[in-house]
Amino acid sequence: MTSSLPEPRVVAAFAAIYLVWGSTFLAIAWAVETIPPFPMMAARCLVGGGILLGLSRLREPDSAWPTPGEWLGSGAVGLFLFVGCHAVLAREEQFVPSGVSALCLATIPLFVPLLAWGFLGSGRPSSRTALALFAAFLGVALLVAGKTSGGGLSATDAALLLLAAFSWAAGTIATRRVPLPASPMAAAGAPLLVGGLVLVAVSFASGEAQDLQLSQVSGRSLVGLLYLVLLGTVVTFTAYIWLLGHVAPTRVATYAFVNPVVAVFLGWALAGEQLTVTILVATAVIVAAVAVAVSDRSSSRSRRQVVIDSAEPVSPVAERGA
């Protein structure tokens, strides 16, 4: 489907999903400087989810409120996306540069076909997708190997970030198996709210809620949190939904290999993160692997119908990882 609206609106929407989503990794790093990661993500989820649910009611006043079954389904999705992925990502960005974290999370589109094959019967991933996943793991291994030269990450941090990517991919698959609200905004807002409530409990259980000192929160951390809520969640999600209705989904999916490049550049330019040869090589390897996987899914869809294409999840919020 091509857009009949002025081209500047398409450009602006792509700028949002390319640049804003790519910059959320740096915003997370700034937010967790003085706000513990679990309370920070709880606040992002609760406020962002509330805004999206409110917008869904304003735009579709006749739509039904989520049923108990849809709230349960939203809870399952929210656990994978916002507890298993976002909370872990926020914790790791206390120790790992934002650009390196983004490179690890870029593997999300590579996990989705494997999970779809195992749980949705979508067909065995092609050899190109399998090779792309192997190449991405090599890219992450390069980052671990480059730890001694600075800017890399430890094996434990790499494993946790890959687990976060896997959790987001599992949440994407879950959107195909559990009941969710029919409204796209409500289908995004409800998992955010449930995930936020769980993160409140996690914050108290871990002691991070007690460690939060509002008087010690810096202006940069507050700006980072507000940026995540308003731009990274509400504005960009709205742009994403609009693009899916006016532009071919295969074009929209290109954000998957643009976001990590943006994150690496911004981390270097604005946060002084190291940009070593190892990181540059790993960036090229991982981004190329994701590009191959996304293009492979696109060409496969043109040849035959499949049960799932991770570029078109039921809940559009499950399409990306930060």
PASEBA-1860 file (N, C-alpha, C; in nm, 3 decimals):
! residues 322
1> MTSSLPEP> 0.085/-0.118/0.000/0.000/0.000/0.000/0.089/0.124/0.000 ~ 0.059/0.218/-0.082/0.138/0.340/-0.088/0.058/0.454/-0.029 ~ 0.127/0.552/0.022/0.062/0.664/0.088/0.008/0.762/-0.014 ~ -0.118/0.811/0.013/-0.176/0.915/-0.069/-0.161/1.052/-0.002 ~ -0.097/1.053/0.115/-0.077/1.176/0.189/0.054/1.241/0.150 ~ 0.073/1.367/0.184/0.198/1.436/0.146/0.320/1.360/0.194 ~ 0.419/1.352/0.107/0.542/1.279/0.138/0.611/1.325/0.266 ~ 0.610/1.454/0.301/0.673/1.496/0.426/0.623/1.421/0.549
9> RVVAAFAA> 0.498/1.379/0.551/0.446/1.305/0.665/0.510/1.167/0.673 ~ 0.533/1.107/0.558/0.601/0.977/0.557/0.744/0.993/0.606 ~ 0.810/1.097/0.557/0.949/1.123/0.599/0.955/1.146/0.749 ~ 0.862/1.225/0.802/0.862/1.254/0.945/0.838/1.129/1.027 ~ 0.747/1.043/0.981/0.719/0.920/1.054/0.839/0.827/1.053 ~ 0.907/0.816/0.938/1.027/0.733/0.932/1.138/0.792/1.019 ~ 1.149/0.924/1.021/1.249/0.987/1.107/1.224/0.950/1.253 ~ 1.097/0.940/1.290/1.063/0.905/1.428/1.107/0.762/1.460
17> IYLVWGST> 1.071/0.666/1.375/1.105/0.527/1.410/1.253/0.498/1.389 ~ 1.320/0.574/1.302/1.464/0.556/1.285/1.542/0.624/1.397 ~ 1.518/0.754/1.415/1.602/0.834/1.503/1.558/0.826/1.650 ~ 1.428/0.841/1.674/1.382/0.841/1.813/1.399/0.703/1.875 ~ 1.353/0.599/1.806/1.371/0.465/1.862/1.520/0.432/1.875 ~ 1.600/0.475/1.780/1.743/0.450/1.791/1.806/0.524/1.908 ~ 1.749/0.638/1.946/1.805/0.718/2.055/1.757/0.675/2.192 ~ 1.658/0.585/2.199/1.605/0.546/2.330/1.709/0.472/2.414
25> FLAIAWAV> 1.806/0.407/2.349/1.909/0.338/2.426/1.993/0.438/2.506 ~ 2.024/0.551/2.446/2.098/0.654/2.517/2.011/0.717/2.626 ~ 1.882/0.735/2.596/1.791/0.791/2.696/1.782/0.699/2.818 ~ 1.782/0.567/2.795/1.782/0.473/2.908/1.909/0.489/2.990 ~ 2.023/0.499/2.922/2.151/0.515/2.994/2.150/0.639/3.081 ~ 2.096/0.748/3.030/2.089/0.872/3.109/1.990/0.857/3.224 ~ 1.877/0.791/3.198/1.774/0.778/3.302/1.825/0.697/3.421 ~ 1.901/0.590/3.395/1.945/0.503/3.506/2.068/0.557/3.577
33> ETIPPFPM> 2.118/0.673/3.536/2.230/0.733/3.608/2.192/0.764/3.753 ~ 2.072/0.813/3.775/2.029/0.847/3.912/1.893/0.789/3.949 ~ 1.831/0.714/3.858/1.705/0.646/3.888/1.730/0.496/3.877 ~ 1.704/0.417/3.981/1.724/0.272/3.970/1.646/0.216/3.851 ~ 1.702/0.116/3.783/1.642/0.071/3.656/1.500/0.018/3.666 ~ 1.469/-0.060/3.770/1.334/-0.118/3.776/1.228/-0.011/3.803 ~ 1.246/0.080/3.900/1.147/0.187/3.915/1.138/0.276/3.791 ~ 1.251/0.299/3.724/1.249/0.383/3.605/1.162/0.321/3.497
41> MAARCLVG> 1.183/0.192/3.471/1.104/0.125/3.368/0.959/0.109/3.411 ~ 0.935/0.092/3.542/0.797/0.085/3.590/0.724/0.215/3.559 ~ 0.792/0.327/3.584/0.730/0.457/3.556/0.704/0.474/3.408 ~ 0.802/0.435/3.324/0.783/0.448/3.180/0.663/0.366/3.135 ~ 0.651/0.244/3.183/0.543/0.156/3.139/0.407/0.208/3.187 ~ 0.399/0.247/3.313/0.271/0.290/3.369/0.221/0.417/3.302 ~ 0.311/0.516/3.288/0.268/0.642/3.227/0.241/0.623/3.078 ~ 0.333/0.557/3.007/0.314/0.535/2.864/0.191/0.451/2.836
49> GGILLGLS> 0.172/0.344/2.914/0.055/0.259/2.894/-0.074/0.333/2.921 ~ -0.075/0.416/3.027/-0.195/0.493/3.057/-0.229/0.591/2.946 ~ -0.127/0.656/2.891/-0.151/0.751/2.781/-0.206/0.678/2.659 ~ -0.146/0.565/2.624/-0.192/0.493/2.505/-0.334/0.440/2.522 ~ -0.366/0.388/2.641/-0.503/0.342/2.665/-0.600/0.460/2.659 ~ -0.558/0.574/2.715/-0.644/0.692/2.708/-0.667/0.737/2.564 ~ -0.560/0.735/2.484/-0.574/0.774/2.343/-0.665/0.677/2.268 ~ -0.656/0.549/2.302/-0.742/0.451/2.235/-0.889/0.478/2.266
57> RLREPDSA> -0.918/0.521/2.389/-1.057/0.553/2.424/-1.105/0.679/2.354 ~ -1.014/0.779/2.339/-1.052/0.902/2.272/-1.076/0.880/2.124 ~ -0.990/0.800/2.062/-1.001/0.779/1.917/-1.110/0.679/1.882 ~ -1.134/0.585/1.972/-1.234/0.481/1.945/-1.326/0.470/2.067 ~ -1.409/0.570/2.090/-1.492/0.571/2.211/-1.591/0.456/2.219 ~ -1.624/0.396/2.105/-1.721/0.286/2.105/-1.654/0.148/2.123 ~ -1.521/0.147/2.127/-1.453/0.019/2.142/-1.469/-0.033/2.285 ~ -1.471/-0.165/2.298/-1.493/-0.227/2.428/-1.367/-0.218/2.514
65> WPTPGEWL> -1.386/-0.204/2.644/-1.274/-0.208/2.738/-1.218/-0.350/2.738 ~ -1.088/-0.368/2.757/-1.031/-0.504/2.754/-1.103/-0.598/2.849 ~ -1.131/-0.718/2.801/-1.196/-0.820/2.882/-1.096/-0.881/2.980 ~ -1.143/-0.956/3.082/-1.049/-1.024/3.172/-0.950/-1.113/3.098 ~ -0.997/-1.183/2.995/-0.907/-1.267/2.917/-0.802/-1.185/2.844 ~ -0.844/-1.068/2.792/-0.748/-0.982/2.723/-0.648/-0.920/2.820 ~ -0.691/-0.893/2.942/-0.595/-0.844/3.042/-0.494/-0.952/3.078 ~ -0.541/-1.079/3.086/-0.448/-1.188/3.114/-0.348/-1.205/2.999
73> GSGAVGLF> -0.400/-1.199/2.876/-0.310/-1.208/2.760/-0.212/-1.093/2.758 ~ -0.261/-0.972/2.791/-0.173/-0.856/2.796/-0.066/-0.874/2.903 ~ -0.104/-0.939/3.014/-0.007/-0.964/3.119/0.106/-1.054/3.073 ~ 0.070/-1.159/2.998/0.174/-1.250/2.948/0.269/-1.176/2.854 ~ 0.212/-1.096/2.764/0.295/-1.020/2.671/0.381/-0.918/2.746 ~ 0.319/-0.850/2.844/0.392/-0.751/2.920/0.508/-0.809/2.998 ~ 0.493/-0.931/3.050/0.602/-0.996/3.123/0.722/-1.019/3.032 ~ 0.696/-1.067/2.911/0.806/-1.091/2.818/0.872/-0.961/2.772
81> LFVGCHAV> 0.788/-0.864/2.733/0.841/-0.743/2.671/0.906/-0.648/2.771 ~ 0.838/-0.623/2.881/0.880/-0.513/2.966/0.950/-0.556/3.094 ~ 0.927/-0.680/3.137/1.002/-0.731/3.252/1.123/-0.809/3.204 ~ 1.100/-0.906/3.115/1.211/-0.988/3.067/1.308/-0.915/2.975 ~ 1.258/-0.812/2.904/1.346/-0.738/2.811/1.382/-0.600/2.864 ~ 1.285/-0.511/2.874/1.316/-0.372/2.908/1.383/-0.357/3.044 ~ 1.333/-0.431/3.143/1.391/-0.418/3.277/1.535/-0.468/3.278 ~ 1.559/-0.580/3.210/1.696/-0.633/3.203/1.786/-0.537/3.126
89> LAREEQFV> 1.735/-0.482/3.016/1.812/-0.386/2.938/1.850/-0.265/3.024 ~ 1.754/-0.212/3.098/1.782/-0.096/3.183/1.887/-0.129/3.288 ~ 1.877/-0.247/3.347/1.977/-0.287/3.446/2.116/-0.296/3.382 ~ 2.123/-0.356/3.264/2.252/-0.376/3.199/2.315/-0.244/3.154 ~ 2.232/-0.145/3.122/2.288/-0.019/3.076/2.353/0.061/3.188 ~ 2.347/0.009/3.311/2.429/0.066/3.418/2.576/0.030/3.400 ~ 2.601/-0.079/3.326/2.737/-0.131/3.313/2.786/-0.137/3.169 ~ 2.694/-0.141/3.073/2.728/-0.162/2.932/2.695/-0.036/2.854
97> PSGVSALC> 2.783/0.011/2.764/2.753/0.128/2.682/2.622/0.111/2.605 ~ 2.551/0.222/2.587/2.420/0.215/2.522/2.429/0.160/2.380 ~ 2.533/0.199/2.305/2.547/0.150/2.168/2.571/0.001/2.162 ~ 2.653/-0.050/2.252/2.679/-0.194/2.257/2.552/-0.269/2.297 ~ 2.476/-0.214/2.392/2.349/-0.275/2.431/2.254/-0.284/2.312 ~ 2.250/-0.176/2.233/2.162/-0.174/2.116/2.202/-0.281/2.015 ~ 2.330/-0.305/1.999/2.375/-0.409/1.906/2.327/-0.546/1.949 ~ 2.331/-0.573/2.079/2.283/-0.703/2.128/2.132/-0.715/2.108
105> LATIPLFV> 2.058/-0.608/2.134/1.912/-0.611/2.117/1.872/-0.617/1.970 ~ 1.964/-0.582/1.880/1.933/-0.589/1.737/1.910/-0.732/1.691 ~ 1.944/-0.830/1.772/1.924/-0.971/1.734/1.779/-1.014/1.746 ~ 1.691/-0.929/1.797/1.551/-0.968/1.816/1.488/-1.026/1.689 ~ 1.499/-0.959/1.571/1.435/-1.014/1.452/1.491/-1.150/1.410 ~ 1.607/-1.188/1.463/1.665/-1.317/1.427/1.609/-1.430/1.513 ~ 1.567/-1.397/1.635/1.508/-1.498/1.723/1.364/-1.529/1.685 ~ 1.293/-1.431/1.631/1.150/-1.448/1.606/1.121/-1.565/1.512
113> PLLAWGFL> 1.190/-1.580/1.397/1.160/-1.694/1.310/1.182/-1.829/1.378 ~ 1.282/-1.839/1.465/1.306/-1.965/1.536/1.190/-1.998/1.629 ~ 1.144/-1.898/1.704/1.033/-1.920/1.795/0.903/-1.947/1.717 ~ 0.884/-1.878/1.606/0.765/-1.901/1.524/0.764/-2.043/1.470 ~ 0.880/-2.092/1.431/0.893/-2.230/1.383/0.858/-2.328/1.495 ~ 0.907/-2.303/1.616/0.885/-2.396/1.725/0.745/-2.393/1.783 ~ 0.680/-2.274/1.783/0.553/-2.262/1.853/0.433/-2.230/1.764 ~ 0.457/-2.182/1.644/0.346/-2.145/1.557/0.340/-2.226/1.429
121> GSGRPSSR> 0.436/-2.316/1.409/0.435/-2.398/1.289/0.450/-2.319/1.162 ~ 0.531/-2.213/1.166/0.543/-2.125/1.051/0.638/-2.178/0.945 ~ 0.700/-2.290/0.971/0.796/-2.344/0.876/0.937/-2.321/0.925 ~ 1.025/-2.411/0.886/1.164/-2.403/0.930/1.231/-2.279/0.872 ~ 1.306/-2.207/0.955/1.378/-2.089/0.903/1.471/-2.129/0.789 ~ 1.484/-2.041/0.692/1.570/-2.069/0.577/1.717/-2.073/0.619 ~ 1.798/-2.126/0.532/1.942/-2.130/0.560/1.999/-1.990/0.571 ~ 1.944/-1.894/0.495/1.991/-1.755/0.504/1.964/-1.699/0.643
129> TALALFAA> 1.845/-1.725/0.698/1.813/-1.677/0.832/1.902/-1.743/0.936 ~ 1.926/-1.874/0.921/2.013/-1.944/1.015/2.155/-1.889/1.011 ~ 2.205/-1.863/0.892/2.339/-1.806/0.879/2.344/-1.664/0.936 ~ 2.235/-1.590/0.917/2.231/-1.454/0.971/2.237/-1.456/1.123 ~ 2.163/-1.551/1.185/2.167/-1.562/1.330/2.307/-1.599/1.377 ~ 2.372/-1.692/1.307/2.508/-1.731/1.342/2.603/-1.612/1.330 ~ 2.587/-1.533/1.222/2.672/-1.416/1.203/2.651/-1.314/1.314 ~ 2.525/-1.294/1.355/2.497/-1.199/1.463/2.563/-1.244/1.593
137> FLGVALLV> 2.559/-1.374/1.621/2.625/-1.424/1.741/2.776/-1.402/1.732 ~ 2.832/-1.415/1.612/2.974/-1.385/1.595/3.002/-1.238/1.625 ~ 2.910/-1.151/1.582/2.927/-1.010/1.611/2.927/-0.982/1.760 ~ 2.836/-1.046/1.834/2.833/-1.031/1.979/2.960/-1.088/2.041 ~ 3.007/-1.201/1.986/3.132/-1.262/2.036/3.249/-1.166/2.015 ~ 3.248/-1.091/1.906/3.352/-0.991/1.882/3.350/-0.884/1.992 ~ 3.230/-0.844/2.033/3.219/-0.744/2.139/3.276/-0.797/2.270 ~ 3.249/-0.925/2.298/3.304/-0.986/2.419/3.456/-0.994/2.410
145> AGKTSGGG> 3.505/-1.034/2.293/3.650/-1.045/2.274/3.717/-0.909/2.284 ~ 3.645/-0.804/2.248/3.702/-0.670/2.251/3.693/-0.602/2.386 ~ 3.647/-0.674/2.488/3.633/-0.616/2.621/3.768/-0.563/2.672 ~ 3.875/-0.636/2.643/4.006/-0.596/2.696/4.056/-0.465/2.637 ~ 4.009/-0.433/2.515/4.054/-0.308/2.450/3.961/-0.191/2.480 ~ 3.857/-0.218/2.562/3.766/-0.110/2.601/3.644/-0.104/2.512 ~ 3.528/-0.070/2.572/3.406/-0.051/2.496/3.328/-0.178/2.468 ~ 3.383/-0.295/2.507/3.313/-0.420/2.483/3.222/-0.455/2.600
153> LSATDAAL> 3.194/-0.584/2.615/3.110/-0.626/2.725/3.154/-0.764/2.771 ~ 3.122/-0.797/2.896/3.160/-0.926/2.951/3.068/-1.034/2.898 ~ 3.110/-1.158/2.913/3.028/-1.271/2.866/2.894/-1.275/2.941 ~ 2.897/-1.242/3.071/2.772/-1.242/3.148/2.676/-1.135/3.098 ~ 2.728/-1.015/3.074/2.643/-0.908/3.023/2.589/-0.942/2.884 ~ 2.674/-1.002/2.801/2.629/-1.043/2.667/2.516/-1.143/2.677 ~ 2.529/-1.241/2.768/2.426/-1.343/2.784/2.295/-1.281/2.832 ~ 2.303/-1.187/2.925/2.181/-1.124/2.976/2.114/-1.039/2.869
161> LLLAAFSW> 2.191/-0.968/2.789/2.132/-0.886/2.683/2.071/-0.972/2.573 ~ 2.136/-1.082/2.540/2.078/-1.174/2.442/1.951/-1.239/2.499 ~ 1.951/-1.266/2.629/1.830/-1.318/2.692/1.717/-1.215/2.685 ~ 1.752/-1.087/2.702/1.652/-0.981/2.689/1.596/-0.977/2.547 ~ 1.684/-0.991/2.447/1.639/-0.994/2.308/1.548/-1.113/2.284 ~ 1.586/-1.228/2.339/1.504/-1.349/2.324/1.367/-1.329/2.390 ~ 1.365/-1.262/2.506/1.238/-1.238/2.575/1.147/-1.149/2.493 ~ 1.205/-1.045/2.427/1.121/-0.960/2.342/1.067/-1.039/2.224
169> AAGTIATR> 1.150/-1.125/2.165/1.103/-1.209/2.055/0.991/-1.300/2.102 ~ 1.004/-1.356/2.224/0.899/-1.443/2.279/0.770/-1.364/2.300 ~ 0.783/-1.238/2.342/0.665/-1.154/2.356/0.598/-1.128/2.223 ~ 0.679/-1.111/2.118/0.623/-1.094/1.984/0.542/-1.216/1.943 ~ 0.596/-1.335/1.970/0.524/-1.459/1.939/0.398/-1.470/2.024 ~ 0.407/-1.429/2.150/0.292/-1.438/2.239/0.174/-1.357/2.188 ~ 0.201/-1.246/2.117/0.091/-1.165/2.065/0.007/-1.244/1.964 ~ 0.062/-1.354/1.911/-0.012/-1.438/1.816/-0.090/-1.550/1.885
177> RVPLPASP> -0.064/-1.569/2.015/-0.123/-1.685/2.083/-0.219/-1.647/2.195 ~ -0.216/-1.524/2.240/-0.300/-1.486/2.353/-0.399/-1.380/2.309 ~ -0.514/-1.370/2.378/-0.612/-1.266/2.341/-0.563/-1.128/2.382 ~ -0.577/-1.032/2.290/-0.539/-0.894/2.315/-0.652/-0.803/2.267 ~ -0.661/-0.680/2.318/-0.763/-0.587/2.269/-0.753/-0.566/2.118 ~ -0.867/-0.542/2.055/-0.868/-0.525/1.910/-0.801/-0.394/1.868 ~ -0.816/-0.291/1.947/-0.754/-0.162/1.915/-0.602/-0.173/1.927 ~ -0.527/-0.133/1.823/-0.381/-0.141/1.831/-0.323/-0.064/1.948
185> MAAAGAPL> -0.378/0.055/1.977/-0.325/0.133/2.089/-0.357/0.067/2.222 ~ -0.477/0.011/2.234/-0.510/-0.060/2.357/-0.427/-0.187/2.370 ~ -0.399/-0.252/2.257/-0.318/-0.374/2.259/-0.174/-0.345/2.298 ~ -0.131/-0.220/2.282/0.001/-0.179/2.329/-0.006/-0.126/2.471 ~ -0.109/-0.050/2.503/-0.119/0.012/2.635/-0.143/-0.088/2.746 ~ -0.225/-0.190/2.722/-0.257/-0.286/2.828/-0.133/-0.365/2.872 ~ -0.051/-0.421/2.780/0.072/-0.488/2.826/0.167/-0.393/2.898 ~ 0.174/-0.267/2.855/0.259/-0.171/2.924/0.212/-0.151/3.069
193> LVGGLVLV> 0.082/-0.138/3.088/0.030/-0.118/3.223/0.058/-0.239/3.312 ~ 0.028/-0.359/3.261/0.050/-0.479/3.342/0.199/-0.497/3.370 ~ 0.281/-0.478/3.267/0.425/-0.488/3.288/0.474/-0.388/3.390 ~ 0.419/-0.266/3.387/0.457/-0.164/3.483/0.419/-0.203/3.626 ~ 0.302/-0.261/3.643/0.260/-0.305/3.776/0.352/-0.415/3.829 ~ 0.389/-0.508/3.742/0.481/-0.614/3.785/0.616/-0.554/3.822 ~ 0.661/-0.455/3.746/0.790/-0.391/3.775/0.786/-0.312/3.905 ~ 0.670/-0.260/3.943/0.658/-0.197/4.074/0.686/-0.300/4.183
201> AVSFASGE> 0.626/-0.419/4.169/0.650/-0.526/4.266/0.796/-0.568/4.267 ~ 0.855/-0.580/4.147/0.997/-0.616/4.137/1.084/-0.510/4.202 ~ 1.045/-0.383/4.186/1.122/-0.274/4.245/1.128/-0.285/4.397 ~ 1.014/-0.317/4.457/1.012/-0.331/4.603/1.083/-0.458/4.647 ~ 1.062/-0.569/4.572/1.125/-0.696/4.610/1.278/-0.688/4.602 ~ 1.327/-0.611/4.505/1.473/-0.600/4.486/1.535/-0.493/4.575 ~ 1.452/-0.411/4.639/1.503/-0.303/4.721/1.529/-0.175/4.644 ~ 1.508/-0.175/4.513/1.537/-0.055/4.434/1.438/0.057/4.463
209> AQDLQLSQ> 1.314/0.020/4.495/1.216/0.124/4.526/1.258/0.200/4.652 ~ 1.311/0.127/4.750/1.356/0.191/4.873/1.482/0.274/4.849 ~ 1.561/0.237/4.748/1.684/0.311/4.718/1.658/0.440/4.640 ~ 1.539/0.451/4.582/1.508/0.569/4.500/1.499/0.693/4.588 ~ 1.583/0.790/4.560/1.582/0.918/4.631/1.546/1.027/4.531 ~ 1.422/1.073/4.536/1.376/1.171/4.438/1.461/1.298/4.440 ~ 1.512/1.333/4.557/1.594/1.454/4.566/1.728/1.439/4.495 ~ 1.768/1.315/4.470/1.895/1.289/4.405/1.883/1.267/4.254
217> VSGRSLVG> 1.761/1.269/4.203/1.740/1.247/4.059/1.789/1.368/3.983 ~ 1.879/1.346/3.889/1.937/1.457/3.813/1.842/1.503/3.703 ~ 1.868/1.623/3.655/1.787/1.675/3.545/1.802/1.590/3.420 ~ 1.924/1.538/3.395/1.944/1.455/3.275/1.867/1.324/3.285 ~ 1.864/1.264/3.405/1.787/1.140/3.421/1.638/1.165/3.401 ~ 1.590/1.277/3.453/1.448/1.309/3.438/1.414/1.333/3.292 ~ 1.501/1.406/3.222/1.479/1.428/3.079/1.480/1.295/3.003 ~ 1.573/1.206/3.040/1.578/1.076/2.975/1.450/0.998/2.994
225> LLYLVLLG> 1.395/1.000/3.117/1.271/0.928/3.144/1.155/0.989/3.067 ~ 1.142/1.122/3.069/1.034/1.187/2.995/1.045/1.161/2.846 ~ 1.167/1.160/2.796/1.190/1.131/2.654/1.141/0.991/2.621 ~ 1.171/0.894/2.708/1.129/0.756/2.685/0.977/0.744/2.683 ~ 0.912/0.813/2.777/0.766/0.803/2.787/0.697/0.871/2.669 ~ 0.730/0.998/2.647/0.655/1.078/2.550/0.698/1.051/2.406 ~ 0.828/1.053/2.379/0.873/1.034/2.242/0.897/0.885/2.211 ~ 0.971/0.816/2.299/1.005/0.678/2.272/0.887/0.582/2.275
233> TVVTFTAY> 0.781/0.617/2.349/0.665/0.528/2.358/0.544/0.583/2.283 ~ 0.500/0.701/2.318/0.372/0.751/2.266/0.385/0.805/2.124 ~ 0.474/0.902/2.101/0.483/0.966/1.969/0.531/0.867/1.864 ~ 0.637/0.793/1.895/0.693/0.704/1.794/0.602/0.586/1.767 ~ 0.535/0.536/1.869/0.441/0.427/1.846/0.328/0.473/1.754 ~ 0.278/0.595/1.776/0.173/0.647/1.689/0.222/0.659/1.545 ~ 0.347/0.704/1.528/0.404/0.713/1.393/0.416/0.575/1.330 ~ 0.453/0.477/1.411/0.468/0.340/1.362/0.333/0.283/1.313
241> IWLLGHVA> 0.229/0.304/1.394/0.095/0.258/1.355/0.052/0.326/1.226 ~ 0.078/0.455/1.216/0.039/0.529/1.095/0.113/0.475/0.973 ~ 0.242/0.449/0.988/0.320/0.397/0.875/0.268/0.262/0.828 ~ 0.231/0.175/0.921/0.182/0.043/0.882/0.055/0.053/0.798 ~ -0.018/0.162/0.815/-0.140/0.180/0.737/-0.119/0.250/0.605 ~ 0.003/0.303/0.581/0.024/0.383/0.459/0.147/0.341/0.378 ~ 0.232/0.259/0.436/0.356/0.219/0.369/0.371/0.068/0.380 ~ 0.433/0.007/0.280/0.455/-0.138/0.284/0.528/-0.178/0.412
249> PTRVATYA> 0.480/-0.282/0.484/0.544/-0.324/0.608/0.692/-0.358/0.592 ~ 0.731/-0.405/0.473/0.872/-0.438/0.452/0.960/-0.313/0.459 ~ 0.905/-0.199/0.418/0.980/-0.073/0.431/0.986/-0.029/0.577 ~ 0.874/-0.046/0.647/0.872/-0.009/0.789/0.974/-0.092/0.867 ~ 0.988/-0.220/0.831/1.077/-0.310/0.905/1.223/-0.271/0.893 ~ 1.257/-0.180/0.805/1.397/-0.141/0.790/1.452/-0.071/0.915 ~ 1.362/-0.025/1.004/1.411/0.036/1.127/1.499/-0.060/1.206 ~ 1.479/-0.193/1.187/1.549/-0.293/1.267/1.699/-0.287/1.250
257> FVNPVVAV> 1.747/-0.248/1.130/1.891/-0.239/1.112/1.940/-0.094/1.103 ~ 1.850/0.002/1.122/1.891/0.141/1.132/1.911/0.181/1.278 ~ 1.820/0.135/1.366/1.825/0.173/1.507/1.960/0.148/1.573 ~ 2.022/0.029/1.556/2.151/0.008/1.624/2.261/0.102/1.575 ~ 2.260/0.136/1.447/2.359/0.230/1.394/2.340/0.367/1.459 ~ 2.216/0.411/1.469/2.186/0.539/1.534/2.231/0.535/1.680 ~ 2.203/0.424/1.748/2.238/0.413/1.890/2.389/0.418/1.911 ~ 2.464/0.347/1.827/2.610/0.347/1.839/2.665/0.487/1.815
265> FLGWALAG> 2.615/0.555/1.712/2.664/0.689/1.680/2.633/0.787/1.792 ~ 2.509/0.786/1.844/2.471/0.880/1.948/2.547/0.853/2.077 ~ 2.570/0.726/2.108/2.647/0.694/2.227/2.788/0.751/2.220 ~ 2.846/0.745/2.100/2.980/0.800/2.079/2.978/0.954/2.079 ~ 2.880/1.012/2.009/2.878/1.157/1.991/2.834/1.232/2.115 ~ 2.737/1.178/2.190/2.677/1.252/2.300/2.715/1.200/2.438 ~ 2.762/1.077/2.446/2.793/1.021/2.578/2.940/0.981/2.591 ~ 3.020/1.006/2.489/3.161/0.975/2.498/3.192/0.826/2.502
273> EQLTVTIL> 3.100/0.743/2.451/3.126/0.600/2.449/3.235/0.567/2.347 ~ 3.317/0.470/2.379/3.428/0.435/2.291/3.376/0.375/2.161 ~ 3.445/0.409/2.053/3.411/0.356/1.921/3.536/0.291/1.864 ~ 3.562/0.170/1.908/3.683/0.099/1.868/3.662/0.029/1.734 ~ 3.770/-0.019/1.677/3.761/-0.096/1.552/3.674/-0.220/1.573 ~ 3.690/-0.284/1.689/3.610/-0.403/1.719/3.461/-0.372/1.719 ~ 3.424/-0.259/1.780/3.283/-0.222/1.784/3.232/-0.190/1.644 ~ 3.312/-0.122/1.564/3.270/-0.092/1.427/3.250/-0.219/1.345
281> VATAVIVA> 3.342/-0.313/1.359/3.329/-0.440/1.285/3.207/-0.515/1.334 ~ 3.189/-0.522/1.466/3.072/-0.592/1.520/2.943/-0.527/1.474 ~ 2.941/-0.394/1.469/2.823/-0.323/1.420/2.791/-0.364/1.276 ~ 2.893/-0.365/1.190/2.872/-0.402/1.050/2.821/-0.545/1.038 ~ 2.877/-0.637/1.117/2.836/-0.777/1.110/2.692/-0.795/1.156 ~ 2.658/-0.736/1.271/2.524/-0.756/1.326/2.418/-0.688/1.240 ~ 2.445/-0.565/1.197/2.347/-0.494/1.113/2.327/-0.567/0.981 ~ 2.435/-0.616/0.920/2.422/-0.692/0.796/2.341/-0.818/0.818
289> AVAVAVSD> 2.363/-0.886/0.930/2.289/-1.008/0.960/2.140/-0.980/0.972 ~ 2.104/-0.872/1.041/1.963/-0.837/1.057/1.903/-0.799/0.922 ~ 1.977/-0.724/0.842/1.927/-0.685/0.710/1.900/-0.807/0.623 ~ 1.990/-0.906/0.627/1.971/-1.028/0.550/1.847/-1.103/0.598 ~ 1.830/-1.112/0.730/1.716/-1.185/0.784/1.585/-1.117/0.747 ~ 1.580/-0.983/0.759/1.457/-0.911/0.727/1.424/-0.924/0.578 ~ 1.525/-0.910/0.492/1.500/-0.922/0.348/1.463/-1.065/0.311 ~ 1.515/-1.162/0.384/1.482/-1.302/0.356/1.336/-1.329/0.390
297> RSSSRSRR> 1.287/-1.274/0.502/1.146/-1.292/0.537/1.057/-1.224/0.434 ~ 1.101/-1.107/0.385/1.021/-1.035/0.286/1.009/-1.114/0.158 ~ 1.120/-1.170/0.108/1.116/-1.247/-0.016/1.039/-1.376/0.002 ~ 1.049/-1.437/0.122/0.976/-1.559/0.148/0.826/-1.534/0.145 ~ 0.784/-1.419/0.199/0.641/-1.388/0.200/0.591/-1.366/0.058 ~ 0.674/-1.315/-0.028/0.629/-1.291/-0.166/0.613/-1.423/-0.241 ~ 0.681/-1.530/-0.195/0.671/-1.659/-0.263/0.558/-1.744/-0.209 ~ 0.528/-1.731/-0.077/0.426/-1.816/-0.018/0.372/-1.750/0.107
305> QVVIDSAE> 0.255/-1.791/0.153/0.197/-1.740/0.276/0.256/-1.818/0.393 ~ 0.286/-1.748/0.501/0.337/-1.812/0.620/0.249/-1.774/0.737 ~ 0.262/-1.849/0.848/0.178/-1.825/0.963/0.212/-1.693/1.031 ~ 0.341/-1.660/1.037/0.381/-1.536/1.103/0.494/-1.471/1.028 ~ 0.491/-1.340/1.023/0.603/-1.261/0.975/0.630/-1.162/1.087 ~ 0.746/-1.166/1.145/0.772/-1.084/1.262/0.770/-0.936/1.232 ~ 0.766/-0.898/1.105/0.755/-0.755/1.073/0.611/-0.706/1.087 ~ 0.515/-0.798/1.113/0.376/-0.758/1.126/0.313/-0.827/1.247
313> PVSPVAER> 0.353/-0.793/1.368/0.295/-0.854/1.486/0.154/-0.803/1.510 ~ 0.074/-0.882/1.585/-0.060/-0.838/1.619/-0.054/-0.712/1.703 ~ 0.036/-0.712/1.800/0.055/-0.592/1.883/0.179/-0.519/1.834 ~ 0.163/-0.406/1.764/0.277/-0.341/1.704/0.384/-0.299/1.803 ~ 0.351/-0.283/1.931/0.453/-0.245/2.027/0.555/-0.356/2.044 ~ 0.520/-0.479/2.005/0.613/-0.592/2.020/0.713/-0.602/1.908 ~ 0.716/-0.502/1.822/0.805/-0.511/1.708/0.946/-0.466/1.736 ~ 0.971/-0.396/1.846/1.109/-0.350/1.867/1.145/-0.352/2.017
321> GA> 1.274/-0.333/2.046/1.322/-0.364/2.178/1.365/-0.258/2.271 ~ 1.335/-0.132/2.250/1.373/-0.032/2.346/1.267/0.075/2.359
END
